[in-house]
Amino acid sequence: MRFEIRIPTYERPILLLRALQSLQAQTHRDWRAVVFDDSQTPDAARIVADLKDGRLKYVKNQNSIGAAQNIDQCFSSVPSADAEFGCLLEDDNYWLPGFLSLISQRLADGRWNIVLANQRINCEGSGLLPPNETTRGHWFAEGKLSPLQLRASLLLMEGISNGGLVWRLTPKVHLQVGSSVKETGLHEACRTLLIQEDILFISEAQAVWTELPDSMTARASTRYRVIGRGMQAIRDFVLKAQGAEAVQIATKSAVRNRLIPSLAFALAYSGHPIEAFRVGGKSSVVGKALRKGFAIRFAESNPCRAFLGSLSEREQNSTCGPSTVT
């Protein structure tokens, strides 16, 4: 089984080298990789050249396209190296040696087109957190995840994790968000909405997600109000489309993780106070969330409007689909 690994990078040569070396250390050897460089310096090109590995390909973006689009292009369904599955390895993350072997074993039966792999957490500068501290282990259980379960998770968090996705390289699997969503911080939630089939969640964490200090994320232009407005619109989309079913699933997760106040806040913030009270939200929490939600709708335009509108149209053409986007 051959994997094609897409590696978006920007001005982080030391971290990029770590990521590439972790790829070279994989016990599963049948892979090819493409480094998509959005940098202004030649460091990434030099690193790839110095590794002298014929499985590594370097691509320089003709113009700087920004983090969101550099990552999004990595989710193309078109293989460049006769590979069956694609993976994303962001330059600040890395893999433990058994990652690709684990994925290959779990995909051997040919049942799954998409895998979401759990990830351990590395705090840059202090090291790996204990094995039980992972990005998705508290949210999902080993085995099948339905599109409804994934959408319900958006009521509490951002859904899938880009770095944990492995997907079959076929036009039937569409995971590119597109250029209309400019904020990197909204892409995982939007990508979650694109998943239209059951996927496999692997709870064993052989991939590593890195939490960086602010000094190492200088490029990040995340604007919290824009992210908040986008997540508000995404959650409203889910609630109008999946309604009570999504809330029921999210409530079970919130109870398990002791996050009922957070769920109530998210529901009210997204303009659904009745659902917030039904899950056990207190009046003070619901009232505060409603006021904040109204204020941000007044102050910020919906950064996901075009994406959600297009998705709504597609779903209405194939099923009953979600309601209109506000």
Secondary structure by P-SEA (a helix, b strand, c coil): cbbbbbbbbcccaaaaaaaaaaaaacccccbbbbbbcccccaaaaaaaaaaccccbbbbcccccccaaaaaaaaacccccccccbbbbbccccccccaaaaaaaaaaccccccbbbbbbbbbccccccccccccccccccccccccaaaaaaaccccccccccccccccccccccccccccccccaaaaaaaaaccbbbbbbccccbbbbbccccccccccccaaaaaaaaaaaaaaaaaaccaaaaaaaaaaaaaaccaaaaaaaaaaaccaaaaaaacccaaaaaaaaaaaaaaaacccccaaaaaaaaaaaaaaccccccccc
